[in-house]
Amino acid sequence: MRRGGVCAAFLVSIVLAATARAEAPGLPGPENAEARGLAIAQENDKRDIGWGDAKADMKMVLTNASGETSERVLRFTMLENPGGNDGHWSLMVFDKPADIEGTALLTYSHVKQADEQWLYLPTVKRVKRISSSNKSGPFVGSEFAFEDFSTQQIGKFAYKWLKDEACGDRTCHVVERTPQYEDSGYTREIVWVDTTDYQFRRIDYYDRKDALLKTLTYQDYKLYEGKFWRPGELDMVNHVTKKTTRLIWLGYSFHTGLTQSDFTTASLERAR
């Protein structure tokens, strides 16, 4: 009986130790759901600081409701703006197929004010500013909206921890975040963040009628430079249209020497 008690106590100690390792230092308890949700978001954010700038080659695979697919090839660059009221800057440029070659999207993310986005359309040789009211629209026929390509600064949302649960072979914090910026196409988002590396694993997007609209899953994470986690694949499923869009990363490079001059409206036309 005593041996069984010792074994039981030992197992309990293992479980408690594993739980302690999963928790970020100073994470508020479940009784304070808002503070806990915010702390989880802050932990996710602080684990991705210092990459400076980044380049990546990508493939976009569109699948319609009938299962037919089409592919696009693009380049993605980013410039880090840590802290303050400004988020990261990004530039996305399509190289293939020919009918979309040269199409480019420039994004300046902000926290306290509306994001700024410009779209270059080579067919009309014109840079078009995307108004805030149009950011919830689909981006070049994909299941991603314009606002999905804006970086997700902590101050853009209100947070509430809902629960912890299994997510694949991991455990995830499940957090509800509510957009605090104007003209979002979403009333709320449910986010799964793993308790080990504090990376996104899944996001459910709810539309303006609070119905489940889309689900984004993150897969094939890789660690770069020993500290920057990046997914190898993003899968966006639209539950209404039954269409999907898959983004596949073909490699990342960091600290490449990009500057603010590489992220201007003039650079949109030069990107081709």
N, C-alpha and C positions, 0 to 999 in steps of 0.2 A: 504494500500500500504506500509505504514511504517512497519506494523507488518510483512508483507511478506518479506520485505527487511531484517528485523532483523532475521527472521527464516532462510533465505538464508545465511546470514552472519554466523549464528551459525553453520549451516551444513558445510559450507566451513571451519570454524575453527576446526570442528571435523575431517574433512578429512585431513587438514594440520597437525593436532596434531598426527593423526595416522601415516601419512607419516613420520613425524619426529621421532616417536618411532621406525619405521621400519628401518630407516637409522642408520648404525653404526656411532659412533662419528667420525667426521673428514673424512668421506667418500667423495672422490672427486666427482665432478658433472659429468653428462653425457657427457659434452663437452670434457672431457679428458678420453676417453674410456680405454686406456692402464693403466693409473694410477688408475682408478676406478676398473678395473678388478683385478689388483694386490692387491688393498686394501681389496677387498672382500675376496680374497684368504687368506690374512694375518689375517683378522677377523675370518675366519673359523679356521685357525691354532691356534690362541691364545686362543680360547675357548676350546682347548683340550690339555692343558699342565698340567702336574703334576700327571698323573695316575701311573707313575712308572713302573709297570709291570701288565700284565693281563693274565688271563686264560679263555678259553671258550670251551664248548662242542658244536659241530655243526653237522648238518645233511645236506648232499648234495643230491639233487634230480635231476637226469638227465632225460630229456624228449626228445625223438627223434621226427622226423618230422611226424611220424605216431601216436604220442600220447602215445607211450609205455614208461614206467618209470622204473628207477632203483635207488636204494638208497645206500648211503655210510655214514658211521659214522666216525667222526674225532675229533681230539683235536687241539686247536689252542692256542699258547702262544706268547706273545709279550713282548719286553723290550724297554722302552722308552729311546731315546737318544736325548734330547732336545738341539736345537742350533747346531752351527758348521756345518761341511760339511758331517756329518754322520746322517742318518735317523734311524728309529727304526729297531730292529732286530725281526724276527719272525720265528716260527717253527710250521709247520703243520704236523700232524701225522694221518694216516688212521688206524682205528681199525676194520672196517667191510666194505665189506664182506671179506671172507677168501682170495680171490685171490688178494686182494690189501692190506691186513693187513700188517702193518709195513712200508709201503711206506711213506716217510717223505721228506718235503721240507724245507730247511733252507735258509733264505734270510737276507742279510745285505744290507740295503738301503743306498745309498750315494747321494750326490748332485752334486759335481763337477767331479765325476768319475763314471764309470759304476758300477751298482749294482752287488753284488756277490750272486750267488745262487748255492746250492748243492742239488741234489736229491738222496735219498737213495732208492735202489731197493732191497728188501729182497730176491727176487727170484735168484739174482746173488750175493747177499751179497756184494754189491759194492756201494761206494759213487761216484756219477757222478757230475762233475762241469758243470753247464749250461752255455754255451758260450753266449756272448751278441747277436750273430746273431740268436740264437734259442729262445730268450726270448719272441718273438711274437707268438711262437707255442702254441697249446692247452695244458693245464695242465691236465694230466691223463684222457684224453677223455672228459673233460668238455668244456664248451664254454668260460671259463676263460683262458686267456693266462698267461704265467709265469710272465710277467711284471705287470699284474693286481694285483698280490699279493705283489708287492713292495709298500712301503708307499710313499705317494705323497708329497714329500717336495716341498715347494714353489719355490725354485731355479731350479727345474727341468723343469719348464715351462715358456713360455711367455704368457701374459694374455691380453685379450681385452673384455671389457664389451660390450654386444650387445643390451640388452634391459631388462626391467622388465616386467613380465607377471604372470598371474595366474598359479598356479601349484597345482591342487587339491583344497583344501580349504585354501590354503595359496597363498602368492605372492612370486615369486622367482626372484633373479638376474640371468640372463642368461649370462654366461661368456664363451668365446672361449679361450681354453688354448692349446698351441702348444708345444709338447715335445722338449726340448733342449738337450736331451741325445741321444747318437748314437743308431742305430739299433732298434728304436721303430717300432712297427707294425702299428702305427697310424700317420697320417699326422696332425691330430688335434682332439680335443675333445670338445664337447659343454656340459657345466656343468650347472645344475640348482641348485642354493643354496638359501634356504629360507631366507627371510628377517627378520624373527623373531629370530630363534636360530642359523642361519648361518650354517646349516647342509646340506649335499648333499641330493638331492631328485632324481636326474636323471643325467646320463651321456650318451651322444651319441658318439660312437667311429667311426671315419672315417679311412678307410684303406689307403694303400699307393697310391691308385688311386683316393683318396679323395671321395670315395663312402661310404655311410652309411653302416657300417658293423654290429655293435652291439649296443644294448641299455641296460643299467644297471639302475634299479630302486631300491630305498631304501624305506623300509616300516617298520611300527610298531616300531618307535623310542621309547626308554625308557631312563629315566634319572637315572644314577647310582651315588651314593654318593653325590647327590644333585648338580652335576656339569658336569658329563661326559655323553653325549648323545651317544647312540649306537643303530643302527638299529637291529630289530629282524629278518629281512629277506632281502636278496639281490636277485634280479631276473635278470639274464643275458639272453637276447634274441639275437640269431644270425639271422639276416635278410637274410643271404645267405643260410645257411643250414636249417633254420626253426627249429633248435633245441634250447632248453632252459636249463639253469642250475640254480637251486634255492639253495641258502645257507640259512639255518635256524639256528639261534642261540638259544641254549637251556639254556643260562644263562651266565653271566659274573661274574668274581671276580677280584678285583684289589689289588695291594700292597700285593702280596702273598709271597714275598721273593725271587723271581727269580733273578739270577745274570748272568753275562756274561758266566760263566762256564756252564750254562744250554743251551747255544746257540753256540755250537761248532760242527765241523764236527764229532767229536767223539760222541756227544750227539745224532746224527742222528741214529746211530746203537743201542744206548742204549734206544732210545725212545720207541721201541717196547715192 
